[in-house]
Amino acid sequence: MTEAPKEPRKSTRDRIAEAVIRLVSRSGTAGASVRRITRAAGCNESVLYDHFKNKAAMQRTVFDELIDRRNTMYASVVERNTGGSARDLIRDWTRTTLESFDEDPDAFAFVGLTSPSVIADDPEHVREVFDQMRSHLAGFETRPDEQIDASPVAFAIAYKILLGAAIEIHAGTKEGPSAPLAEELAGILIALLVRPAGAPPLVTEPEPPIGAGPRQGIHCPEFMREDSTRGRLMAATTRIVAKNGVEAATVRAISSLAKCHDTDLYSKFRNKQSLLHTVHGEILEHWYEMRSDFGNAGDPDARVFIENWAKGALLAFDHEPETYAYVLLTYPPVTEGLLDSHAFNIANGIRVFSDLTPPPGHRIDLSPQNYLAFRSAMIAIPRAINAGLVVGPAVRHTETLQRVACRILLRPTD
């Protein structure tokens, strides 16, 4: 009997790359120490430095390789749809992305979790990556009767919606696999990106206003204004993570910015992870309390409520971008203990929208996938501004987000 040929042994470099992807995706960048990486790869630390200058260089190299792989995948999508319709392209783009996530969720998570450090170190590179991925749709030669809107804002919203399901599945707040969601998700993205030739776009690019608009103070959580040791520690954690990501939030860095000793942190919180959880949870609780301001609580008209909700979300980001950035950068690395709270938050949001009155001839679509698309759209513009991909302040994009939100949630009944 002939034995099946053995697969060739992977190179040390490939084993290191696989180890860092797996560890970062499951423990965050801070949890992927050089010692843990080399142990998982089955090599010595000195061998790692034969292949990479340091841990940061290793993560950046792997990040770029995964992005190259994704761009190759998207180029193939465009190639096999050449001569076809824009709608078929978006369906294929959606399905291929979700199938790729299902095949290798760790790789998708790695890119998301290492993006903050890449943004901090080389924001221009992040813009190049964003424009590369956007170019696959922007450069597609459509049929004469249709157009694709792949402006930075439109693509930022679409891509956040597309990856929303993958992020939720990886975080444990949604059951996988993601590929079965492709058809419903593609319908949402087609409505956002594809239009008949000559029709006005759903997403518009407003002229940049003079000045940056209001930035801090009005909507921030209580702890950001406290002068107590606990409040200063939480505020310092928020600012460090918002600026440089979770990995930069060491006990020493937090204590130094809060102007206290390391021992003060441990007297107020069980450990650093507990501090990260507490900040995340209190920000989410604060946002929930603000929801009455996001929409006109006394107006049951669904369109009015949704439009006010969208405007309020963007205003909140402009007033306190650090808390928004904190949640964006700590989800999912620190939220394993907050899954019940997260589910409660979603359920309450659905309940609020369920009580509204839709316009004549419409219904409010609160299916799980559709509501996830709505939530993803709400944070897409703040996320893009935080990454330097879209010009702020966020409130200048109010009309666009209002149209997108209404298009997602309000569906014709016929």
N, C-alpha and C positions, 0 to 999 in steps of 0.2 A: 504494500500500500504506500503510495507516494504521499509524503507529508506536504501540507500546504506551506508555501514559502513564508518565512517569517518577515514581518515588516521591518524595514531597516530602522536601527536605533536612532532616535532623534538626537540631533546635535546638542551639545551642552547649552549653546546659546538659545536654541529653540525651547529647551526645557526650562531655562531661566525665564524666557518670555512668557511661556504658558503659566509658570508659577506666579509671576507678578500679576498677570491678568486675573487669575483665579483668586489670589489673596486680596487684591485691591477690590475686586467686585464684591467680595463677601465680607471684608473687614474694613473697607475704606483705605485711603492712602496711608493714614496714620497707623493702621494695623498691619501694613505690609512692610515689616522691617527687613533689612538685609538678611538678618539671621534666619527669619522665617522663610524668606524667598529661597535662600540657598539650601535650606533643609528640605523644602518641598521639591527643589530641582535636583537634589542629590549631589550637590557639589560643595566645595569650600568657598568661603567668602572671597578669597584671593582670586579664584577662578572667575567670579562675577566681574571683578575689576579688570580682568583681561579682556572682557567683552564690552564693558560700559565704564565710563569715567566715574560715575557715581549713581546713586539711586535716582536722583532727579533726571539725569541724562538717560537712564534706562527707561523711566516712565515716559519721557518725551519721545524716545525712539519708538517704543512700542505703540504709543498714541499715534504717531505719524504712520506707522505701518498699518495699523487698523483703519485709519482714515483712507489710506491709499487703497486698501482692500475694498472699502465701501464705495469709493469713487469708481473703481473698476466694475463693481457690481452695477452701479447706476448707469455707467456708460453702456454696459451690455443691455440694460433695460431699454435705453434710448435706441440702440442699434436694432434690436429685434422689433421695435415698434415703428421704425422708419416707414413713412408712407401711410401709416395708420392714423387713427383719430387721437386727439388729445385726451379724450375720456379713457380710451383703452390704455394709453400711456400711464395715466394716473392710477388706474386699476392695477396695472402691472407693477408700477413703482411701489404702491402700497403693499401688495401681496408679497413682493420680493423682499421688502424691508422686514415685514413681520416674520416671514419664513426664515430669514437670516437670523433674526433674534431668537426664534425658537431653536435653531440649530446651535447657536453659541451665545446664550444670554450673558455669559461672563464678559465677552468682548464688548458688547453694547454697554454694559454697566461700567466697564473700565473707562471707556471714552467719556462717559458722563461724569464719572467721579474724578478723573484727572483733568478735565477741562478747566476748573478754577485755577489750578496752578499754571496751566499753559496761558490762560488769560492774563494772570498776574505777571508772568515772566515775558510773554511775547504776544501782546494783544493783536499786533499786526498779522501774526501767523494765524490766529483764530479767525480773523476776518478773511484771510486768504482761503482757509478751509471752508468757511461758510460760503464764500463766493464760488468756490469750486463745485460744491454740492448743488448750489442754486443754479449754476450754469447748465447742468444737465437738463433741467426743465426749461430754462430761459432760451436755450439754443435749439430746442426741438422745433422742427419745421412743421407747423400745423397745417391743416387743410384750410382752404380759403374762407370757409364759413365759421371758423372758430379761432379763438386766441387763448393763450395761457398767460396768466398774470403771475410772474415769478419775481416781483419786486422784493427787496429785502424784507419789508414788513409782511407781505403776503407769504413769502417762503418761511419766515420765522414762525408765523402762526401755524401754517400747514405742517411744518416739520415737528413742532411741539405737539400738535394734535396726533400726528402719526406715531410719535414715540411715546405718547402718553400711556397707551395700553401696556407697552413693554416695560415702562418704568413702574407702573402699578403692579404688574405681575412679578417683577424682580423684587419689589419691596414687600410683597406678600399681601397686598391689599386687594388683589384681583387674581382670580384663578386663570391659569394658562391652559393650553397654549394660546398664542395670540393670533395665529394665522386664520382661524375661523372667523375672526372679526373683520377680515380684510374687506369683504364686500360692503358691509355697512359703513366702515370707515372711509372707503374709497368714495362712496356717495357724498359724504360730508366734504371731502377734499375736492371733489369735482365741482361742487357748488361754490367752493371758495376760490379755486384756481382757474376754472375753465368757463369761458363765456362766449356767446355768439359774436362774430366779428362785428365791430361797431358799437356793441353794447357797452355801457359804462362799467368799469371794474367795481367789484365789491370792496376791494382794498385800494385806498388812495394814499398818495404820499404828500402830506401837507408841507408847505414851505416851513423851514425852521424858524421859530419865533426868536425875537430878541430876548436874550437872557435865558436862564435855565429854569425859571419858575420856582415856586416854593419847594424847599427841600426837607426841612426838619421841624419837629416840635409838636405839630398839631395832632397827628394820628398815632404817635409812638406809644408803645406800651408803658405802663406805669413805671416799670423797673428802669426804663431809660431816663427817667427824670428823678429817680430816688438818689439821695446822697448817702444811703446806708451802705455798709460793706457789701451786703448781699446784692443790692442794686448795682453798685459799681462793678462787682465781679460779673454780673449778668450782662451789663452794658458793654464791658470790655470784651467779653466773649463774643457778643454780637458783632462788634466792630472789627475784631480780628478775623473772624470767620468770613464776614461780608467782604473784607478787602483781600484776604489771602487764602481762604479756604480752611477746611477743618484741620488739616495737618499743621498749620501755623499756630493753632490755638493750643500751645503748650501751657502747662501750669505756670511756668515762670513768666511767659509772655502775658498771660491773663493777669496774674498778680501784679506784674510791673505796671501795666496800663491802668489797673484799678487802684494803684498806689497803696498796696497792702502786701502782707507776707503770704508765702505759700500756705502756711499753717491756717491763715484766715479762710482760705478756700475750703480746706478740709473741715473747718469748724462749721461752715454753712452748708456744705454739700458732701455727700458720701465720697465722691471722687469726681474726676473731670467729666466722665461720661454722664454722671448724674446731673452735673451742671449743664452740659449740652442738652440733655433731655428736658430739663426744667425750662431753659430758655425757649426751646422749640415749642414746648407745650403751652407756655404762657403767651407766646406770640400768636399761636393758633387760637387760643381762647380770646385774646384781644380782638383778633379779626372777626371772630364769631359775634362778639358783642357789638362790633361796628356795623354789622349787617343791616341794622335798622337805618343806618345812615346811607348805606350803599344804594338802597332802593327806597322809594317812597312807601313807607310801611303802611300808610293809610289808603293807598291807591291799589285796588285789585286789578287794574288794567295790566296785563302781562307785558305788553310792549313797553309801556312807560316804566314799569318796574325793572325790566331787563336793561333798558337803556340807562336808567339811573344807577343800577348795580355796576354796569360796565364803567361808567364815568367815575363812580366812587372808588372802584378798584384801582384805576389809574391815578386818581388824585392821592390815594393812600400811598402808592409807591413813590410819587413825587415828594410827598411830605416826609416820608421816612423810608428811604430806599434801603437803609441798612438792615432793617428787620425783614424786608422782602428778600434781600440777597441772602440773609442768614437761612431762611427757610428753603430757598432754592438750592443752596449749597449743602445743606445738611439732610436733604431728603434724597435717598433713603438711608444714608450711613448711620444716623443716630435715632431713627424712628421705630426700631423694632419694638420698643416698649410702648409705643404710642399708637399701635394699630387700632385698638379699640376706640381711642379718642378720634382717630382719623375716620373710622367708619361712622361714628356718631355724628361727626361734623358733616359728612356726606349725606347721611340720612336726614339731618335737619335741613340742609339745603334743599333737598328734594321735597321735603314737606312744605317749605316756604313757597316753592314754585308751584306745587300742586294746588295751593289755595288760590292761585291767580285766575283771572278770567281772560282767556285768549281772545284775540280779535276775531270778528266774524269770518267764518270760512277757514279757520285755523285750529290746530290743537297744540298743546304743549307736549313735546316729545321728551320724556324723562327716562327713557330706557337707559340701562347702565352705561352702554357704550356712548350714547348720545350725550348724557350728562358728563361723562368723562371728557368728551371732546370739548364741551362748554368750559369745564374747569381748566383744561389745558390751554384753551384760547385765552382765558382770563389772565394767565401768568406769562403768556408767550411774549408779549411786548415788554413787560418789565424785565424778563429774562434776557431778551435780546439787547435791551438798553444796558443792562448790567454787564453784558459781555462786550459792549462796544460795537454791536452789529447794526443797531438802529439808533437814530438820533432822537434824543429826548428833548424836553420832558415828556413823560408818557401821556399826559393829558392832551397833547396835540393830536394824538391818534384816537381820540374819543369816538368820533363819528365812524371810523373804520371798525373799531371794536364793537360798537353798538350794532352796526349792520351785520357783522359776523355772528355776534351772540344771538341776535334775533333770527338769523338764517338757520342757525343750528337748532334752537329750541322751538321755534314756531314753524310748524309744518302745515301745508294745506291739507284740508280734510278730504278733498276729492282725489 
